[in-house]
Amino acid sequence: MSNTATLSYTWAPVGEQPVISCKQIKKERVTGFGTVNPLTGQLTVNFAPKGNTVTFKKHLKSVLRAYKDKKKIIVYVDNVRYHHAKALKLFFSAHPELEIRYLPAYSPDLNPVERVWWYMRKRITHNRYLSSIKERIAKFWQLLSQCVFPNNLLKNICVIKY
């Protein structure tokens, strides 16, 4: 996730080109880890300065806490390198209730959390300037704070509509 504005379509009077201010002084980035339960809409999110094995493991611990009463937790992930890290093998063997399944390469449409990120960008950064990554994260929590519990908003967003 970055603090970069995303340009998108917008309504404007005929003949008037809308101007979107994107005063990007410095580019800031953080890694957002998100897991969404498409059956309930419950979202588990962590932000870290960098995506790596350590920060991914921290996110998985959050998922385990959120679903501590479940016998089986299946998490679908993409094929970024640290999802396959050998250093996680011991962690997975200590948590047999947690199972990681890998999505096919180049198939973000199959990952429900990608639709959550799309919704977030549409509502927070499309045609809007945010001065810092801190401001974007604050807007994210303002928008999706109710989604840490089961909810219909994300349940509907996660449905694949073909």
Contacts in CASP RR format, 6 or more apart in sequence:
PFRMAT RR
TARGET T0000
AUTHOR 0000-0000-0000
METHOD contacts of the structure
MODEL  1
MSNTATLSYTWAPVGEQPVISCKQIKKERVTGFGTVNPLTGQLTVNFAPK
GNTVTFKKHLKSVLRAYKDKKKIIVYVDNVRYHHAKALKLFFSAHPELEI
RYLPAYSPDLNPVERVWWYMRKRITHNRYLSSIKERIAKFWQLLSQCVFP
NNLLKNICVIKY
1 29 0 8 1.000
1 30 0 8 1.000
1 31 0 8 1.000
1 32 0 8 1.000
1 47 0 8 1.000
1 117 0 8 1.000
1 133 0 8 1.000
1 136 0 8 1.000
1 137 0 8 1.000
2 27 0 8 1.000
2 28 0 8 1.000
2 29 0 8 1.000
2 30 0 8 1.000
2 133 0 8 1.000
3 24 0 8 1.000
3 27 0 8 1.000
3 28 0 8 1.000
3 130 0 8 1.000
3 131 0 8 1.000
3 132 0 8 1.000
3 133 0 8 1.000
3 135 0 8 1.000
3 136 0 8 1.000
4 22 0 8 1.000
4 24 0 8 1.000
4 27 0 8 1.000
4 125 0 8 1.000
5 20 0 8 1.000
5 22 0 8 1.000
5 24 0 8 1.000
5 125 0 8 1.000
5 127 0 8 1.000
5 128 0 8 1.000
5 129 0 8 1.000
5 130 0 8 1.000
6 121 0 8 1.000
6 125 0 8 1.000
6 126 0 8 1.000
6 127 0 8 1.000
7 20 0 8 1.000
7 22 0 8 1.000
7 126 0 8 1.000
7 127 0 8 1.000
8 122 0 8 1.000
8 126 0 8 1.000
8 127 0 8 1.000
10 18 0 8 1.000
10 20 0 8 1.000
10 127 0 8 1.000
12 18 0 8 1.000
18 127 0 8 1.000
20 127 0 8 1.000
20 128 0 8 1.000
20 129 0 8 1.000
21 129 0 8 1.000
22 129 0 8 1.000
23 129 0 8 1.000
23 131 0 8 1.000
28 132 0 8 1.000
28 133 0 8 1.000
29 133 0 8 1.000
30 47 0 8 1.000
30 48 0 8 1.000
30 49 0 8 1.000
30 133 0 8 1.000
30 137 0 8 1.000
31 47 0 8 1.000
31 48 0 8 1.000
31 49 0 8 1.000
31 50 0 8 1.000
31 51 0 8 1.000
31 55 0 8 1.000
32 45 0 8 1.000
32 46 0 8 1.000
32 47 0 8 1.000
32 48 0 8 1.000
33 45 0 8 1.000
33 46 0 8 1.000
33 47 0 8 1.000
33 48 0 8 1.000
33 51 0 8 1.000
33 55 0 8 1.000
33 56 0 8 1.000
33 59 0 8 1.000
34 43 0 8 1.000
34 44 0 8 1.000
34 45 0 8 1.000
34 46 0 8 1.000
34 59 0 8 1.000
34 113 0 8 1.000
34 116 0 8 1.000
35 43 0 8 1.000
35 44 0 8 1.000
35 45 0 8 1.000
35 59 0 8 1.000
35 63 0 8 1.000
35 75 0 8 1.000
35 113 0 8 1.000
36 42 0 8 1.000
36 43 0 8 1.000
36 44 0 8 1.000
36 112 0 8 1.000
36 113 0 8 1.000
36 116 0 8 1.000
36 154 0 8 1.000
36 158 0 8 1.000
37 43 0 8 1.000
37 150 0 8 1.000
38 112 0 8 1.000
38 155 0 8 1.000
38 158 0 8 1.000
38 159 0 8 1.000
39 155 0 8 1.000
40 150 0 8 1.000
40 151 0 8 1.000
40 155 0 8 1.000
41 147 0 8 1.000
41 150 0 8 1.000
41 151 0 8 1.000
41 152 0 8 1.000
41 153 0 8 1.000
41 154 0 8 1.000
41 155 0 8 1.000
41 158 0 8 1.000
42 66 0 8 1.000
42 147 0 8 1.000
42 148 0 8 1.000
42 149 0 8 1.000
42 150 0 8 1.000
42 151 0 8 1.000
42 154 0 8 1.000
43 113 0 8 1.000
43 116 0 8 1.000
43 144 0 8 1.000
43 147 0 8 1.000
43 148 0 8 1.000
43 154 0 8 1.000
44 59 0 8 1.000
44 62 0 8 1.000
44 63 0 8 1.000
44 66 0 8 1.000
44 148 0 8 1.000
45 140 0 8 1.000
45 144 0 8 1.000
45 148 0 8 1.000
46 55 0 8 1.000
46 58 0 8 1.000
46 59 0 8 1.000
46 62 0 8 1.000
47 137 0 8 1.000
48 55 0 8 1.000
48 58 0 8 1.000
48 59 0 8 1.000
51 82 0 8 1.000
52 82 0 8 1.000
53 82 0 8 1.000
53 85 0 8 1.000
53 87 0 8 1.000
53 88 0 8 1.000
56 82 0 8 1.000
56 83 0 8 1.000
56 85 0 8 1.000
56 88 0 8 1.000
57 88 0 8 1.000
57 91 0 8 1.000
60 75 0 8 1.000
60 91 0 8 1.000
60 95 0 8 1.000
60 98 0 8 1.000
63 73 0 8 1.000
63 75 0 8 1.000
63 98 0 8 1.000
64 73 0 8 1.000
64 95 0 8 1.000
64 97 0 8 1.000
64 98 0 8 1.000
66 148 0 8 1.000
67 73 0 8 1.000
70 97 0 8 1.000
71 97 0 8 1.000
72 97 0 8 1.000
72 99 0 8 1.000
73 97 0 8 1.000
73 98 0 8 1.000
73 99 0 8 1.000
74 99 0 8 1.000
74 100 0 8 1.000
74 101 0 8 1.000
75 98 0 8 1.000
75 99 0 8 1.000
75 100 0 8 1.000
75 101 0 8 1.000
76 100 0 8 1.000
76 101 0 8 1.000
76 102 0 8 1.000
76 103 0 8 1.000
76 110 0 8 1.000
76 111 0 8 1.000
77 83 0 8 1.000
77 100 0 8 1.000
77 101 0 8 1.000
77 102 0 8 1.000
77 103 0 8 1.000
77 111 0 8 1.000
78 102 0 8 1.000
78 103 0 8 1.000
78 108 0 8 1.000
78 111 0 8 1.000
79 102 0 8 1.000
79 103 0 8 1.000
79 105 0 8 1.000
83 100 0 8 1.000
83 102 0 8 1.000
84 102 0 8 1.000
92 98 0 8 1.000
92 100 0 8 1.000
103 110 0 8 1.000
103 111 0 8 1.000
104 110 0 8 1.000
108 114 0 8 1.000
109 160 0 8 1.000
112 158 0 8 1.000
115 157 0 8 1.000
115 158 0 8 1.000
116 144 0 8 1.000
116 147 0 8 1.000
116 154 0 8 1.000
116 157 0 8 1.000
116 158 0 8 1.000
119 157 0 8 1.000
120 140 0 8 1.000
120 143 0 8 1.000
120 144 0 8 1.000
123 143 0 8 1.000
124 130 0 8 1.000
124 136 0 8 1.000
124 139 0 8 1.000
124 140 0 8 1.000
124 143 0 8 1.000
125 136 0 8 1.000
130 136 0 8 1.000
130 139 0 8 1.000
144 154 0 8 1.000
146 153 0 8 1.000
147 153 0 8 1.000
147 154 0 8 1.000
END
